[in-house]
């Protein structure tokens, strides 16, 4: 039986997609997100640091590689199964944790759903790509 290994090309694609989806997501929900955070557009326009974008790339890289590694241990054999596991990871490890932390911070549930929802989408698509585009040694 062939051993499944981490497909670095698939991980790279997941990292790129993991930057594009949040950009589209937060563009779509920008007005609600700004209002729920209590920001104004001038504050956001003044915040031009590249650090959050670099942190996002690093974080998404670790996430995609870690999910790919876990998929070699389970092992995931299809895009659909990868999608379901990614969906589960996004809901259980990200969305629920975001909701609980935001509750203690007295932040609105809608903000938690916006911030956690994008992770569910990214994890689900990452799971699909990694499940579909497998590599064997």
Number of C-alpha atoms within 10 A of each C-alpha: 4 7 10 17 17 21 17 15 12 21 24 15 15 25 23 14 16 25 15 12 16 18 13 12 15 16 11 11 13 15 13 14 18 16 12 16 11 8 12 11 11 8 10 10 8 8 8 9 8 8 9 10 11 11 11 15 16 12 13 22 19 14 18 24 21 13 23 26 17 14 23 20 12 8 16 22 16 16 20 17 18 27 23 17 21 27 22 17 18 23 20 13 14 18 21 15 15 19 20 14 12 15 13 8 9 9 15 13 15 13 20 21 16 18 20 20 19 21 23 22 20 24 29 24 23 30 31 23 22 34 27 18 17 20 17 11 7
